[in-house]
Amino acid sequence: MPTTTIAGTQVEVNEEGFLSNPDDWNETLGTEFARLIGVEMSEEHWRLVKFLREDYKSQGETPTLRRVSTQLGLPVKQLFTMFPGKPAKKMSYVAGVPKPKGCV
């Protein structure tokens, strides 16, 4: 696996830049990942990231946009506003978890 230095921490990443080991993630890395994709983190962003991480740990896979929307009561349209373009991929990247199955 390739390694890279993000926020002064050397981490293993896959070919798309996602963390290879979600346990390596911390809020400093999350903040830097967000900055790298042009997202400014708010309390709502952090609530979403924490949900993604907790759900990933309990379910063994990254939640889909639909699951995030349903579980957090956030309209999918709002997820696209918070993480423009490809919200599922970007949310997962910032949260340090694999992108959801079926995500391009």
KESE-266209 format. One line per field, with one value per residue (C-alpha): residue number from 0; residue in one letter; x, y, z. Coordinates in pm, whole numbers, padded with zeros to 5 digits, always signed. Example, Ala and Ser with C-alpha at 12.3 -4.5 7.8 and 13.67 -1.06 7.14 Angstrom:
// residues 2
i	(0 1)
aa	(A S)
east	(+01230 +01367)
north	(-00450 -00106)
up	(+00780 +00714)
***
This chain:
// residues 104
i	(0 1 2 3 4 5 6 7 8 9 10 11 12 13 14 15 16 17 18 19 20 21 22 23 24 25 26 27 28 29 30 31 32 33 34 35 36 37 38 39 40 41 42 43 44 45 46 47 48 49 50 51 52 53 54 55 56 57 58 59 60 61 62 63 64 65 66 67 68 69 70 71 72 73 74 75 76 77 78 79 80 81 82 83 84 85 86 87 88 89 90 91 92 93 94 95 96 97 98 99 100 101 102 103)
aa	(M P T T T I A G T Q V E V N E E G F L S N P D D W N E T L G T E F A R L I G V E M S E E H W R L V K F L R E D Y K S Q G E T P T L R R V S T Q L G L P V K Q L F T M F P G K P A K K M S Y V A G V P K P K G C V)
east	(+00000 +00124 +00189 +00143 +00186 -00131 -00138 +00210 +00104 +00224 -00067 -00132 -00381 -00530 -00495 -00777 -00628 -00870 -00722 -00632 -00698 -00996 -00846 -00566 -00822 -00846 -01017 -00697 -00677 -01050 -01006 -00716 -00903 -01193 -00959 -00804 -01145 -01258 -01504 -01516 -01625 -01920 -02091 -02332 -02039 -01884 -02216 -02229 -01866 -01916 -02226 -02037 -01757 -01991 -02214 -01911 -01786 -02124 -02232 -01896 -01952 -01986 -02346 -02505 -02645 -02994 -02898 -02726 -03028 -03274 -03075 -02981 -03299 -03106 -03248 -03019 -03022 -02858 -02584 -02510 -02487 -02255 -02031 -02079 -02039 -02002 -02124 -02099 -01738 -01641 -01812 -01637 -01301 -01328 -01453 -01162 -01381 -01401 -01628 -01970 -02024 -02141 -01985 -01786)
north	(+00000 +00351 +00583 +00957 +01228 +01415 +01675 +01563 +01198 +00921 +00693 +00410 +00492 +00303 +00402 +00659 +00819 +00664 +00546 +00178 +00140 +00338 +00309 +00544 +00827 +01119 +01459 +01631 +01399 +01448 +01824 +01796 +01553 +01801 +02089 +01888 +01849 +02205 +02133 +02357 +02150 +02263 +02099 +01933 +01794 +01651 +01494 +01326 +01208 +01065 +00879 +00734 +00611 +00460 +00298 +00155 -00002 -00154 -00263 -00357 -00143 +00225 +00348 +00459 +00810 +00672 +00519 +00839 +01045 +00813 +00765 +01131 +01283 +01484 +01523 +01379 +01724 +01864 +01597 +01717 +02073 +01974 +01756 +01887 +01661 +01311 +01327 +00955 +00939 +01269 +01195 +00860 +01014 +01274 +01013 +00782 +00487 +00301 +00447 +00278 -00026 +00077 +00422 +00521)
up	(+00000 -00074 +00216 +00233 +00492 +00587 +00863 +00968 +01004 +00776 +00679 +00434 +00161 -00132 -00498 -00458 -00147 +00106 +00435 +00422 +00793 +00930 +01281 +01172 +01140 +01383 +01367 +01256 +00955 +00892 +00890 +00646 +00418 +00410 +00328 +00045 -00123 -00052 +00231 +00536 +00834 +01047 +01343 +01098 +00897 +01214 +01317 +00978 +00996 +01346 +01227 +00929 +01154 +01415 +01153 +00972 +01294 +01380 +01030 +00880 +00571 +00487 +00487 +00161 +00107 +00162 +00498 +00610 +00506 +00682 +01001 +01049 +00909 +00650 +00299 +00030 -00131 +00185 +00164 -00190 -00057 +00227 +00007 -00351 -00651 -00510 -00150 -00067 -00181 -00020 +00313 +00333 +00243 +00520 +00770 +00692 +00594 +00261 -00004 -00009 -00229 -00573 -00542 -00850)
***
